[in-house]
Amino acid sequence: MFLVPQPALRSVIALAVGVALILTGCAAGAAGGPPPAAATPQAPQARGPFVAAANPLAVEAGLEVLRRGGSAVDAAVAVQAVLGLVEPQSSGLGGGAFMMLFDASTGEVTGYDGRETAPAAASPELFLEDGRPLAFGDAVLSGRSTGTPGAVAVLAMAQAEHGVLPWHSLFAEAERLARDGFVVSPRLGGFIAATRGQARTRWAEAYFMGPDGERLKTGDVLRNPAYAETVAELAAGGSDAFYRGRIAREIVSAVREAPRPGALTEADLAAYEPIERGALCRPYRIYIVCVPPPPSSGVAVLQLLAMAELTPDIVEGPDSVDAWVAFAQLQRLMYADRDRYVADPAFVGVPVQGLLDPNYVAARAAQAPTLVAAAEPGFPPGGVFTGPDATMEPAGTSHFVIVDAAGNAVSMTTTVESVFGSGRMAAGFFLNNQLTDFSFAPRRPDGAPAANAVAPGKRPRSSMAPVIILDREGRFVGALGSPGGTSILAYNTKALVAVLDWGMSMEAAFALPNLVARGDGFGADTERFPAAMREALAARGVVLRPNASENSGLHGAIWRRGSDGVWGWDGGADDRREGVARVD
């Protein structure tokens, strides 16, 4: 784990990426396309304004802050405030986030942990009744599922360190949209129309009921005066206005309602602290890829990339059956290790260095061609073999990327966990059900504990893994990330391989079919794979089934030289959602 750059590490990084540069040159030829466009010593510094996010209203809010001279973190506050209003099914003030930040003035990359925490009264048996795990839907809709939200606190921490504009000036657009109303988008309208689950709680029923007594639909105007009041209080009072006082009381009140009231208290909220964790960075080809440390699963992204560098079939490109088979088999190994070892490092020893140890990575990569079913977890150096994991991680997440005029960048994945979180609301926003990211079964029959078992104050493991990309000189050249529950790791690595190995544009990389290999099955955007490719994959044992997890919502950009010789942003927004990528 390190911040980049550090003088003591520069020679090591230069050597590693120098070797990778040779490998990448070979890879580009094998793929049959243009080589990945990397920054060179003559390249101008990558600068914004640039914003990519899952809703155009949020993108505009971020660009407006950047136009006023705000920093990337300033814009992130505005983007999140608007996303929580216009895309409440995915993220919000009642959820959590991981942020990766590149500081152009120092060259440092920092990871910020705004993951939710379990209440002080939580126990490993949180989701057990009569000794048996609750049905997942019952757990989500219960008060037990909500942890202390971290998104507001982590944004406040980062903005205090890297903000330029006053905090109180960053919420005006969210407040205006909440008071005046915004048009319900097709994606939000589809989730509002759901006939069960979180869309049909008493809170959601009241919120989505129009003035005519009919449920809102796509194209209707949705107003949220309670949210306007909340962001006005946040603007005036800072994050303390969220974690103490009226808003905190309303959160606790909603959590403690039946069915299955939760144990969250005002003291839990007042005690919440975000964590500045540094960044986990490793060379990949001619680049350096940086992700957050645990409890994020960023280490799994780096492990898969490290195995990919040792797997020649990967570089054959998106039209190669061999490349897709190799990608699937490497995922199986990665997920087996992630599921067994990654958890909150304050409670469990996570063998981060062991998972990335070159000898261990090589041994795991060598197993990929021999897999005929789900992979077993390995034994990385420093790993403690804990019990099998019983964690389920559903949909309800968003990602955005921001670059300001000075070249500072934010890559942030933000979530309320399931669609509309727990379905409960307080102060105009939905509450998270993030505690269902813990393992429901805290132990296996022989008594071995699960690394991701519930504990007081613990942060559940997360698949969120926002990415920052540097060149071999340690300069910022790109960022990306995605929602998708456990599939985030597959989505992010697909995009990284497509952009960095196959020379694809961000937009084309994001539009590629998704293939997720966790356990025995292969989930995919089956309709995006050509019939001939599906048949060829099936003949190799990779039988595609529709992906059961949340689909991707990749957003990002890479700094590249175009065919005209001009450097600029190659940005993309996943066409599976409603986002846009804009240079101002």
Salt bridges, closest charged atoms under 4 A:
GLU60 OE2 - ARG67 NH1 2.72
GLU60 OE1 - ARG582 NH1 3.12
GLU64 OE2 - ARG68 NE 2.80
GLU87 OE2 - ARG187 NH1 3.82
GLU87 OE2 - ARG577 NH1 3.97
ASP103 OD2 - HIS162 ND1 3.53
ASP113 OD2 - ARG277 NE 2.74
ASP113 OD1 - ARG459 NH1 3.09
GLU116 OE1 - ARG115 NH1 3.71
GLU129 OE2 - ARG144 NH2 3.08
GLU129 OE2 - ARG260 NE 2.76
GLU161 OE1 - HIS162 NE2 3.95
GLU173 OE2 - ARG176 NH2 2.63
GLU175 OE2 - ARG179 NE 3.28
GLU205 OE2 - ARG200 NH1 3.46
GLU205 OE1 - ARG215 NH1 2.91
ASP220 OD2 - LYS217 NZ 3.65
GLU229 OE2 - ARG246 NE 3.86
GLU233 OE2 - ARG246 NE 2.72
ASP240 OD1 - ARG244 NH1 3.19
GLU250 OE2 - ARG246 NH1 2.85
GLU257 OE2 - ARG202 NH2 2.65
ASP322 OD1 - ARG540 NH1 2.66
ASP337 OD1 - ARG364 NH2 2.97
ASP339 OD1 - ARG338 NE 2.92
ASP339 OD1 - ARG461 NH2 3.98
ASP339 OD2 - ARG518 NE 2.98
ASP389 OD2 - ARG461 NH2 3.37
ASP437 OD2 - ARG115 NH2 2.48
ASP446 OD1 - ARG444 NE 2.69
ASP471 OD2 - ARG475 NH2 2.76
ASP501 OD1 - ARG285 NE 2.73
ASP525 OD2 - ARG576 NH2 2.76
GLU550 OE2 - ARG577 NH2 2.31
ASP570 OD2 - ARG560 NH1 2.98
ASP574 OD1 - ARG576 NH1 2.79
ASP575 OD1 - ARG528 NH2 2.92
ASP584 OD2 - ARG67 NE 2.66
